[in-house]
Amino acid sequence: MAHSIAHPASSTTQPSSSASLLDRLKAASNTLPRKAVLCVSASLFVAVAAHCIVPLPFTPVPLTLGDLAVVLVGLALAPELAFAALALYLAEGAAGLPVFAPSGLSGIAHFFGPTGGYLFAYPFAAAAASYLVRKLRTLPTYAAGSIAAFAAGIVIMTSGAAWLGLYLHHSATLTFQLAVLPFLPGQLVKILSAAGLYSAAATRTR
């Protein structure tokens, strides 16, 4: 008498590439020395990107790749590591290391300058990107990366604009024109780029 044999593999679904990438990254950062190396490396990565700037004549806030690096760190590391890496980055800048975008200021004075709100948002933006991309791990990697990068961008832009408005004593309308509007096209490019890089990294780990 023939018996049908159920194959366990046929009743299970393969993990998404997003889940696979996140699992590999988590496994790679599960020891204290590795966590320390990842935090230092991530802070240096943001520092290098922050020096890629394009000054704008109509606003004290330059175009920079620093916020793109912040999002990428968030997508790559666990939330607590992403936050720690960017907190370390701020500590390096406060100590006088040349990790922030050049602005004529030095050390802790950066936090009280026109870009202070953006800087303070970095740890929270990175953690937000990390948390969201892991919550959305059942989605396609590009979609998850896009949503997480978009949320991180909102954190950075909101904090940066709020501080700049206080710093310059401008109205909400003028602050929006100086701190948000000029950067929207660039933010879109950065969101799509971050999602693309994240998706490409996930594809390589399949």
C-alpha positions in Angstrom: 0.0 0.0 0.0 1.5 3.3 -1.1 1.9 6.0 1.5 2.4 9.7 0.7 5.3 11.2 2.4 5.2 14.9 3.2 8.4 16.8 2.8 9.0 19.2 5.6 10.9 21.6 3.3 7.8 22.0 1.1 5.7 23.3 4.0 8.2 26.0 5.0 9.0 29.3 3.4 12.4 30.5 2.7 13.4 33.6 4.7 13.4 36.8 2.8 16.7 38.3 1.6 16.2 41.1 4.0 15.8 38.8 7.0 18.9 36.8 5.8 21.0 40.0 5.6 19.9 41.2 9.1 20.6 37.8 10.6 24.2 37.8 9.1 24.8 41.3 10.4 23.5 40.4 13.8 25.8 37.3 14.0 28.8 39.4 12.9 28.3 41.8 15.8 27.6 39.5 18.7 30.8 40.0 20.7 32.0 43.1 22.5 35.2 43.5 20.6 33.3 43.3 17.3 30.8 45.8 18.5 33.5 48.2 19.4 35.2 47.8 16.0 31.8 48.3 14.2 31.0 51.4 16.2 34.4 53.0 15.6 34.3 52.0 11.9 30.8 53.4 11.5 31.7 56.7 13.1 34.7 57.1 10.8 32.6 56.3 7.8 30.2 59.1 8.7 33.1 61.4 9.3 34.5 60.8 5.8 31.0 61.3 4.2 30.5 64.5 6.2 33.4 66.1 4.5 31.8 65.6 1.1 30.0 68.9 1.0 28.6 71.5 -1.4 28.1 74.9 0.2 24.9 76.8 -0.7 25.0 80.6 -0.8 21.5 81.1 0.4 21.6 79.0 3.6 24.2 78.2 6.3 23.5 74.5 5.9 25.5 72.8 3.2 24.7 69.8 1.1 26.5 66.8 2.6 26.7 63.1 2.3 26.9 62.8 6.1 23.2 62.1 6.6 23.3 59.4 3.9 26.1 57.7 5.8 24.0 58.0 9.0 21.1 56.2 7.3 23.4 53.5 5.9 24.8 52.9 9.4 21.3 52.5 10.7 20.4 50.0 8.0 23.5 47.9 8.6 23.7 47.8 12.4 21.3 46.9 15.2 19.5 49.8 16.8 21.6 50.0 19.9 24.8 49.7 17.9 23.7 52.3 15.4 22.8 54.7 18.2 26.2 54.1 19.9 28.2 54.6 16.7 26.6 58.0 16.1 26.9 59.0 19.7 30.6 58.1 19.4 30.7 60.3 16.3 29.3 63.2 18.2 31.8 62.6 21.1 34.7 62.6 18.6 33.5 65.9 17.2 33.0 67.4 20.6 36.6 66.4 21.6 37.9 68.4 18.7 38.5 65.7 16.1 37.8 66.9 12.5 34.8 64.6 11.9 32.1 67.2 11.2 31.5 69.0 8.0 33.9 72.1 7.8 32.0 75.2 9.0 34.6 77.4 10.6 33.6 76.1 14.0 35.5 73.6 16.2 34.8 71.1 18.8 31.6 71.5 20.9 30.9 74.8 19.2 29.4 72.8 16.3 26.5 71.8 18.5 25.6 75.5 19.0 26.0 76.5 15.3 23.5 76.4 12.5 23.9 72.6 11.9 23.6 71.6 15.6 20.1 70.3 15.2 21.1 67.9 12.4 24.0 66.6 14.4 22.0 65.9 17.5 19.5 64.0 15.4 22.0 61.6 14.0 22.0 58.9 16.7 18.2 58.9 16.8 17.9 58.8 13.0 20.3 55.9 12.8 18.4 54.0 15.5 15.1 54.7 13.8 16.3 53.4 10.5 17.7 50.3 12.1 14.5 49.6 14.1 12.2 50.1 11.2 14.1 48.1 8.6 14.1 45.2 11.1 10.4 45.6 11.8 9.7 45.5 8.0 11.9 42.5 7.3 9.0 40.7 5.7 8.8 43.3 2.9 11.1 43.3 -0.1 14.5 44.8 0.9 14.2 47.8 -1.3 10.8 48.7 0.1 11.9 48.2 3.7 15.1 50.2 3.1 13.2 53.1 1.5 10.7 53.4 4.3 13.4 53.2 7.0 15.6 55.8 5.1 12.6 58.1 4.7 11.8 58.0 8.4 15.4 58.7 9.3 15.4 61.6 6.9 12.4 63.1 8.6 14.0 62.8 12.0 17.1 64.6 10.7 15.3 67.3 8.8 12.8 68.1 11.5 15.5 68.4 14.2 17.8 70.4 12.0 15.1 72.8 10.9 13.7 73.3 14.4 17.2 74.2 15.7 18.0 76.5 12.7 14.8 78.4 13.2 15.7 79.1 16.9 19.3 79.8 16.0 18.4 82.4 13.3 15.2 83.6 15.0 13.3 83.0 11.8 9.6 82.3 11.2 8.5 78.8 10.4 8.0 79.7 6.7 11.5 81.2 6.3 13.1 78.3 8.2 11.4 75.8 5.9 12.8 77.7 2.9 16.3 77.6 4.3 16.5 74.2 6.1 14.1 71.9 4.3 13.0 73.0 0.8 16.5 73.2 -0.8 17.3 69.7 0.4 14.2 67.8 -0.6 15.5 66.7 -4.1 18.8 65.6 -2.5 16.9 63.8 0.3 15.0 61.8 -2.3 18.2 60.8 -4.0 19.7 59.8 -0.7 16.7 57.7 0.3 16.7 55.9 -3.0 20.4 55.4 -2.9 20.4 54.0 0.7 17.6 51.6 -0.2 19.4 50.5 -3.3 22.7 49.9 -1.5 20.8 48.0 1.3 18.9 45.9 -1.3 22.2 45.2 -3.2 23.9 44.1 0.0 20.9 41.8 0.8 21.1 40.3 -2.7 24.9 39.5 -2.3 24.1 37.6 1.0 21.6 35.2 -0.6 
